[in-house]
Amino acid sequence: MDNQVIIIDFTKQDASIYVDLEVFDDVQKKTFREEVRFLDDLLYGDLVHDKRSPLSESCRIETIEYLKAYFDR
């Protein structure tokens, strides 16, 4: 099984997009569910933060790439 990203829900407000997502990290064999936020093209949230993310590095990068592609950011 590979890393998986599932978008549960999202809300757009002005220049922000709030995204509720679930991520399965294949390295850790764990699922994480959190909210992240786009402010214009910048992505915020502990789940994708380079120092605070509970995800493995490969899963974190894959999650960021997926979200940027999905929301065209």
C-alpha positions in Angstrom: 0.0 0.0 0.0 1.2 3.5 -0.7 0.6 6.9 1.0 -3.0 8.0 0.6 -4.6 11.4 0.8 -8.4 11.7 1.2 -10.0 15.2 1.2 -12.9 14.9 3.6 -14.2 18.5 3.1 -13.1 21.9 2.2 -14.4 25.5 2.5 -13.3 28.5 0.4 -13.4 32.0 2.1 -11.9 34.9 0.1 -8.2 34.0 -0.5 -8.3 31.1 2.0 -9.2 27.4 1.5 -9.7 25.3 4.7 -9.1 21.6 4.0 -10.1 18.7 6.3 -8.1 15.7 5.2 -7.1 12.3 6.2 -3.6 10.9 5.3 -2.4 7.4 5.5 1.4 7.3 6.0 2.7 4.1 4.5 6.1 4.3 6.3 4.4 4.5 9.7 1.3 2.5 8.8 -0.8 5.2 10.5 -3.6 7.4 9.5 -3.7 11.1 10.5 -6.7 13.5 10.2 -6.2 17.2 10.5 -7.1 20.5 8.9 -4.7 22.6 6.7 -5.2 26.0 5.1 -4.2 27.6 1.9 -3.7 31.4 2.1 -3.3 32.3 -1.6 -0.6 29.8 -2.7 0.9 29.2 0.8 -0.1 26.0 2.7 -0.3 26.1 6.5 -0.8 23.5 9.2 1.1 21.2 11.5 0.4 18.3 9.2 2.5 19.8 6.4 5.0 21.8 8.5 8.6 20.7 8.0 9.4 20.5 11.7 6.0 19.8 13.4 4.5 17.3 11.0 3.8 13.8 12.4 4.1 12.4 8.8 7.2 10.7 7.4 9.1 13.1 5.1 8.2 11.3 1.9 4.5 11.3 2.9 4.6 15.0 3.9 6.0 16.0 0.6 3.6 13.8 -1.3 0.7 15.3 0.6 1.8 18.8 -0.2 2.2 18.0 -3.9 -1.2 16.4 -4.0 -3.0 19.3 -2.3 -1.3 21.9 -4.5 -2.2 20.0 -7.6 -5.8 19.4 -6.4 -6.5 23.0 -5.6 -4.3 24.4 -8.5 -2.0 26.4 -6.2 
